[in-house]
Amino acid sequence: MLGHGGFGEVYKGILPNGTEVAVKRLSKKSGQGAQERKKILMYELVPNKSLDYILFDPEKQGQLDWPTRYKIITGTARGILYLHQDSRLTIIHRDLKASNILLDADMTPKIADFGMARIIELDQTLDNTSRIAGTYGYMSPEYVMHGLYSTKSDVYSFGVLVLEIINGKPNSSFHQTDISASNLVTYAWRLWTNGSPFELVDLHLVESCDSSEVTRCIHIALLCVQENPKDRPTLSTIILMLTSNTITLPVPHKPGFFFGSTRDQNAALCCSKTNITMNMLLLFFWFVFTCSGLVSALPCMNTSFFTPFSTYDTNRRLVLTSLASNVTTHRGFYKASIGQPPNIVYAAGMCIPGTEPEICSACIMSGSYALIENCRTQKEASFWASNRTLCMIRYSHTYFIGSLDLEPSFDVFNPMDLKINPTEFSKTWKGLTVRMIQAISSNNDTTWSGGKYYAADVAALPDSQTLYGLMQCTPDLSKADCNICLQECANNYQKFSLGSKEGL
């Protein structure tokens, strides 16, 4: 056996004439090939396996110098062009990624795995689906959000792939690094706008690459991942850009950031061990003892439901994906609504005061896509995250903005108890909460940047331990309502989870 994939196991075979082939046999657990009644597929056997096998292995990626990577980029582009334009039928692959690019003995790329592919009519430019299939991080925003796919969806995936080939790391790995960007596209765009795109380049390429050629490839990749599909170049144009230095490249617009599923990004915490007690979103209330594993929470409220890809779902996706840029534009807090009853969706997003705009935007965007992906039918949900900053998001079919809303409510806490005398901890904890509530009450600065309705403090515990606390209300509340909400949350936390290692 050579390996396995979504279709099934892959074996090495030999034809009667001695030709070696790769044979895929349909797995009973696979849903691929069911409509086409495919049971076995036969491929050309390639000795260098798939691109990801070499590119993402620190011990092997040195085999891929810049000329080889450039050959893979241009060869893949020509392969996609054949599917989109030169083939008798227009084929959209829908799952272009490093693991689906095979490499023969000469490192010539071969596009493989057409289990997700779709054929469209020659005069058709766009199609849609009610079932989103593919690999998060490579899929275009319009496909993930609205189920719309076209040849420009493959162009987006190709752009992500080019950035991976240049950088030497998978798009999904960036949430595990100290880089504040949540994915490779975000990181590449930030370097581009800062005038330092060459920092993206894999260190293995420094000696073998042509800096102008690499920079041009980064430029082309950013054109491919632009948010508006109409702005993305066609494959025929991409190949001209890759092979001719006389063509002036247009200035790329901001990419359509897609942050992947929460499983990939560690964005959500399963709430099976939580109690349902704390106020929902109009307060951002966070207590941490030292620094351990509680990073975020994502409760999808099972009170009212919608049908996927309905008008409500479309409005939900639109308003959530609009939050990231607007929260930063409005200095940390933004509220909005889209649609008309019964499909109106209200939403709000907030970061703690003082957060750098790019970090706040990344947190809000990550949370928005986490809600879209995880709360697929719920009309009301929230997201809290503590990854480089603290941010929160809420959407609902009912109006919640600007008013005290103590229901629905929930809390999250670390089930690991503190190794400390409960009475002593309770006394320290109460003192900390009282100080923070008083600080918020006495702060007369009405500006968000001035810390309206926000306080953070620390308190010393025995054995050189420290208790960290943070309280925050949305700035659209009155001071009186904020105080009521804070006190209610403090009481609930004391009642249900006091003494836990951390809580939200």
HUDADA-V571507 format. One record per residue. PHI is phi in degrees with one decimal (none if undefined). OMEGA is omega as a letter, one per 40 degrees, with the letter a starting at -180 (* if undefined). D_FIRST is the distance of its C-alpha to the first C-alpha in Angstrom with 1 decimal. Layout:
# HUDADA-V571507
PHI:OMEGA:D_FIRST
PHI:OMEGA:D_FIRST
This chain:
# HUDADA-V571507
none:a:0.0
-89.4:a:3.8
167.9:i:5.7
-154.4:i:8.2
-146.3:a:11.8
-64.5:a:15.0
-75.9:a:14.2
159.0:a:11.0
-79.2:a:7.3
-116.0:a:5.9
-121.2:i:4.4
-90.2:i:6.4
-130.1:i:9.6
-129.1:i:13.0
-75.8:a:16.2
-54.2:i:19.4
-86.6:i:20.9
93.2:a:18.2
-70.3:i:17.0
-85.8:a:13.4
-135.3:i:12.0
-104.2:a:9.5
-120.7:i:9.4
-99.2:i:9.9
-111.9:a:10.8
-60.7:i:13.7
-81.5:i:13.7
-64.5:a:17.0
-87.0:a:17.9
-83.2:i:17.6
-94.6:a:21.0
-74.9:i:19.8
79.1:a:20.5
-66.4:a:22.9
-71.0:a:25.9
-85.1:i:24.4
59.1:i:22.8
-82.1:i:19.5
-113.5:a:16.8
-138.3:i:14.4
-121.4:a:14.5
-118.6:a:13.8
-124.6:i:14.1
-64.3:i:15.1
-82.2:a:12.5
-111.8:a:14.0
-72.2:a:13.7
-95.0:i:15.3
59.0:a:12.9
-101.8:a:15.2
-58.7:a:18.8
-63.6:a:18.6
-60.6:i:16.2
-97.7:a:19.1
-62.9:a:22.1
-99.7:i:22.0
-100.6:a:21.1
-56.0:a:24.5
-83.7:a:23.4
-106.0:a:21.7
-65.0:i:24.0
-64.1:i:26.6
-69.1:a:24.8
-98.8:i:25.8
-75.7:a:29.5
-63.9:i:31.7
-55.4:i:31.7
-69.3:i:27.9
-66.3:i:28.0
-64.8:i:30.8
-62.9:i:29.0
-67.8:i:26.1
-61.8:a:28.8
-67.8:i:30.7
-64.9:i:27.7
-65.0:i:26.4
-59.7:i:29.9
-65.9:i:30.2
-65.4:i:27.1
-67.7:i:28.5
-58.1:i:31.9
-59.8:a:30.5
-64.5:a:29.2
-79.6:a:32.5
-128.4:a:35.0
-87.8:i:34.0
-70.9:i:31.9
-59.3:i:33.8
-115.6:i:32.9
-80.6:a:33.0
-115.2:i:29.6
-105.0:a:29.2
-69.4:i:25.7
72.5:i:26.5
-145.4:i:23.5
-73.1:i:23.8
-164.0:a:22.4
-60.7:a:20.7
-72.8:i:17.2
-102.5:i:17.8
-109.1:a:19.1
-90.4:a:16.7
-123.4:i:18.1
-82.8:a:18.2
-61.7:a:19.5
-96.6:a:23.0
64.1:i:22.1
-80.2:a:23.1
-77.0:i:21.9
-130.7:i:20.3
-76.4:a:20.7
-129.2:i:17.8
60.3:a:17.2
-100.3:a:20.4
-63.9:i:20.1
-99.5:a:23.2
-66.0:i:25.1
-132.7:i:28.6
-102.2:i:30.9
-120.6:a:34.5
-65.4:a:37.7
-60.6:a:39.0
-96.4:a:42.1
-102.0:a:40.3
-110.2:a:39.8
-147.9:i:38.7
-144.1:i:37.1
-139.2:a:36.5
-144.9:i:34.3
-92.1:i:34.9
-121.0:a:31.3
-83.4:a:30.1
-131.9:a:26.4
150.5:a:24.7
-119.9:i:24.3
-60.3:a:27.5
100.9:i:28.8
-104.1:a:27.9
-79.3:a:29.8
-72.4:a:33.4
-59.8:a:36.2
-67.3:i:37.6
-75.0:a:34.3
-67.9:a:33.9
-81.0:a:37.6
-125.2:a:38.6
73.3:a:35.5
-90.6:i:36.7
-134.9:a:34.2
-157.8:i:35.0
-60.9:i:34.0
-70.5:i:35.5
-67.4:i:32.8
-65.8:i:30.2
-61.7:i:32.8
-59.2:a:32.9
-61.0:i:29.1
-61.9:i:29.3
-61.3:i:32.1
-62.7:i:30.1
-61.3:i:27.3
-62.0:i:29.9
-62.3:i:31.3
-65.4:a:28.0
-62.5:i:27.5
-73.6:a:31.0
-85.3:i:30.9
82.3:i:27.5
-128.4:i:27.1
-71.5:i:25.6
-54.2:a:28.3
-74.4:a:27.5
-83.5:a:28.1
-72.3:i:31.8
-69.7:a:32.9
-95.2:a:31.9
-102.1:i:34.2
-83.5:i:37.9
-69.9:a:38.3
-71.6:i:40.3
-70.6:a:38.3
-89.1:i:35.8
-153.3:a:33.4
-65.8:a:33.0
-61.8:i:35.0
-59.5:a:37.9
-63.2:a:37.8
-63.6:i:37.7
-64.0:i:40.6
-63.6:i:42.6
-63.4:a:42.3
-63.6:a:43.2
-69.5:i:46.3
-85.1:i:47.3
77.9:a:47.2
-132.0:a:44.5
-64.5:a:41.3
-68.1:i:40.3
-66.1:i:39.7
-73.6:a:36.4
-71.4:i:35.0
-56.9:a:32.2
-60.0:i:34.0
-66.1:a:31.7
-98.5:a:33.3
-54.2:a:36.9
-84.1:a:37.6
-101.6:a:35.6
-98.9:i:36.5
-93.4:a:39.5
-58.5:i:40.9
-68.2:i:42.5
-69.4:i:39.3
-64.2:i:37.3
-60.8:i:40.1
-64.9:i:40.2
-66.3:i:36.5
-63.3:i:37.1
-58.4:i:40.1
-63.6:i:38.1
-60.1:i:35.4
-68.4:i:38.3
-65.8:a:39.7
-71.4:a:36.4
-102.0:i:36.3
-62.9:a:40.0
-63.5:a:40.8
-83.2:a:42.5
-56.2:a:40.2
-66.1:i:43.1
-79.9:a:43.4
-74.7:i:39.8
-72.3:i:39.7
-77.9:a:38.0
-65.8:i:35.2
-63.8:i:37.7
-68.2:i:39.9
-60.6:a:37.1
-64.8:i:36.3
-62.0:i:40.0
-63.1:a:40.2
-73.2:a:37.4
-105.3:a:38.8
-131.6:i:42.5
-84.7:a:44.5
-84.1:i:47.6
-82.9:i:46.5
-79.7:a:47.9
-83.4:i:45.4
-69.8:i:46.8
-75.0:a:47.1
-71.4:i:44.2
-88.5:a:45.1
-57.5:a:43.8
-65.6:i:40.1
-85.8:a:39.1
-66.5:i:37.7
-128.8:a:34.9
-98.4:i:34.0
81.0:a:30.9
-79.1:a:30.5
-70.1:i:32.2
-65.7:i:28.9
-73.5:a:28.1
-106.1:a:31.6
55.1:a:32.7
-87.1:a:35.6
-125.2:i:36.3
-111.2:i:37.0
-62.7:a:36.4
-100.3:a:39.9
-69.8:a:39.4
-107.4:a:41.5
-99.2:i:44.3
-103.1:a:47.8
-99.5:a:49.3
-142.4:a:52.5
-96.8:a:52.6
-61.5:a:54.0
-96.4:i:51.7
74.4:i:51.6
-69.4:i:55.3
-126.8:i:55.0
-106.7:a:52.4
-126.6:a:52.9
-140.9:i:50.7
-122.2:i:51.3
-133.0:i:49.1
-104.0:a:49.7
51.5:a:48.3
-132.9:i:44.9
-129.9:a:42.0
-79.6:a:39.3
-72.7:a:41.1
-111.3:a:40.3
-168.4:i:40.8
-146.3:a:41.3
-143.0:i:40.6
-88.2:i:42.5
-97.0:a:42.1
-81.4:a:45.3
-89.4:a:45.0
-108.1:i:48.5
-154.1:a:48.2
-131.8:i:45.3
-128.8:i:44.6
-90.9:i:42.3
-54.1:i:39.4
66.1:i:40.4
-80.8:i:44.0
-60.5:i:47.0
-61.2:a:47.0
-63.0:i:43.4
-60.9:i:44.1
-63.4:i:47.2
-60.7:a:45.3
-63.8:a:42.7
-64.4:a:45.5
-70.9:i:47.6
-66.6:a:44.9
-75.1:i:43.5
-87.5:a:47.1
-69.1:a:47.8
-56.2:a:46.2
-70.8:a:48.5
-73.9:i:51.5
-61.8:a:51.3
-70.9:i:51.5
-62.2:a:54.2
-97.7:i:56.2
59.3:i:55.9
112.4:i:53.6
-147.3:i:54.4
-151.2:i:54.1
-130.4:a:54.5
-157.5:i:54.1
-145.9:i:53.8
-137.4:i:52.5
99.4:i:53.4
-124.5:i:56.1
-56.0:e:56.4
-91.8:a:54.5
-107.4:i:51.6
-73.3:i:53.0
-126.0:i:50.8
-99.1:a:52.4
-149.8:i:50.6
-148.8:i:51.4
-138.2:a:49.7
-154.1:i:51.1
-117.0:i:50.3
-70.0:a:52.5
-57.4:i:55.4
90.4:i:54.8
-70.1:i:51.1
-61.9:a:50.3
-53.4:a:49.8
-66.1:a:46.2
-70.5:i:45.0
-61.3:a:46.8
-60.2:a:45.3
-63.9:i:41.8
-65.8:i:42.3
-65.6:a:43.9
-64.1:i:41.3
-60.1:i:38.4
-66.2:i:40.3
-61.8:i:41.1
-72.6:i:37.5
-63.8:i:36.6
-66.0:i:39.3
-60.3:a:38.1
-77.9:a:34.5
-92.3:a:35.4
-102.3:a:38.7
-78.9:i:37.6
-134.3:a:40.5
-85.5:a:43.1
-80.7:a:46.3
-146.2:a:47.0
-162.8:i:45.0
-139.2:i:45.3
-145.1:i:43.4
-120.5:i:44.4
-141.0:i:42.6
-133.3:i:43.4
-119.6:a:41.1
72.8:i:43.4
-153.2:i:46.0
-113.5:i:47.1
-142.0:i:46.9
-148.0:a:47.2
-141.7:i:46.9
-141.7:i:48.2
-132.3:a:48.3
-162.2:i:50.1
-87.4:i:51.7
-111.4:a:54.9
-72.3:a:57.2
-130.9:a:56.9
-82.1:i:58.0
82.1:a:61.2
-132.4:i:62.0
-69.1:a:61.5
-133.4:a:58.6
-91.6:i:58.0
-134.9:e:55.8
-71.0:a:52.9
-142.0:i:52.1
-164.0:i:49.4
-139.5:i:48.6
-128.8:i:45.7
-147.2:i:46.0
-75.7:a:44.0
-68.6:i:44.3
-73.5:a:44.7
-78.1:i:48.4
-74.3:i:50.5
-90.5:a:51.8
-154.5:i:55.4
-60.1:a:58.6
-57.7:a:58.3
-65.2:i:62.0
-66.3:i:61.8
-65.1:a:58.7
-59.9:i:60.3
-64.9:i:63.4
-64.6:a:61.4
-63.5:i:59.3
-61.5:i:62.4
-62.2:i:64.1
-65.4:a:61.2
-66.9:i:60.9
-62.3:a:64.7
-61.8:a:64.8
-68.7:i:62.1
-63.8:i:63.8
-65.4:i:67.1
-62.8:i:65.6
-68.2:a:64.4
-67.1:a:67.7
-89.6:a:69.7
-81.3:a:67.7
-94.8:i:69.9
-73.8:a:67.7
-91.0:a:66.7
-89.0:a:64.1
-64.9:i:60.4
-67.5:i:60.1
-83.0:i:62.9
90.8:i:60.9
-57.6:i:62.3
60.8:a:61.2
-137.2:i:59.0
-152.1:i:59.3
-139.1:a:57.2
-155.1:i:58.5
-133.6:i:57.6
-143.0:a:59.2
-83.0:i:59.1
-117.8:i:57.9
-59.5:i:58.4
60.2:i:56.4
59.7:i:56.0
-96.1:a:53.9
-130.8:i:54.3
-104.8:a:54.3
-105.1:i:53.4
-135.6:i:54.6
-145.3:i:54.5
-130.6:i:56.2
-158.9:i:56.3
-107.9:i:57.7
-68.4:a:57.2
-72.6:i:60.2
-84.2:i:61.3
-80.1:i:62.6
-76.4:a:66.2
-62.9:i:66.8
-63.5:i:68.1
-66.2:i:65.1
-62.3:i:62.8
-62.1:i:64.7
-61.1:a:64.5
-63.3:a:60.7
-62.0:a:60.3
-65.9:i:62.4
-62.0:i:60.7
-66.5:i:57.3
-61.3:i:58.7
-65.1:a:60.1
-65.0:i:56.9
-62.8:i:54.9
-63.7:a:57.4
-72.6:a:57.4
-104.2:a:53.7
-135.9:i:51.8
-61.7:a:54.4
98.7:i:53.1
-72.9:a:49.5
-64.8:i:47.8
-162.1:a:47.6
-159.7:a:48.2
-136.6:*:48.3
